[in-house]
Amino acid sequence: MCQHQTPCPTAEASDREAAKTVARDDILGWALLCNGVLLFDDTGELLPEGRIISPHRPAALAGAAA
């Protein structure tokens, strides 16, 4: 999928969030990465094959928002 030089991490890689953004909607709070991952502002993810990754904010930030 990715045509960048050097290629971005795949959707299966642990650092998949480092891929470049190809589309985003700041009002709805999502970004589509070049590896097919849909990344949400709450740090949740939807992988290309349909698997859901639950939000994973650092504990310090999650506690500050409460």
Secondary structure, DSSP 4 states (H G I P E B T S, - for coil): ----SSPPPPTTSTTGGGSPEEEEETTTTEEEETTS-EEETTS-EE-TTS-EE-----HHHHHHH-
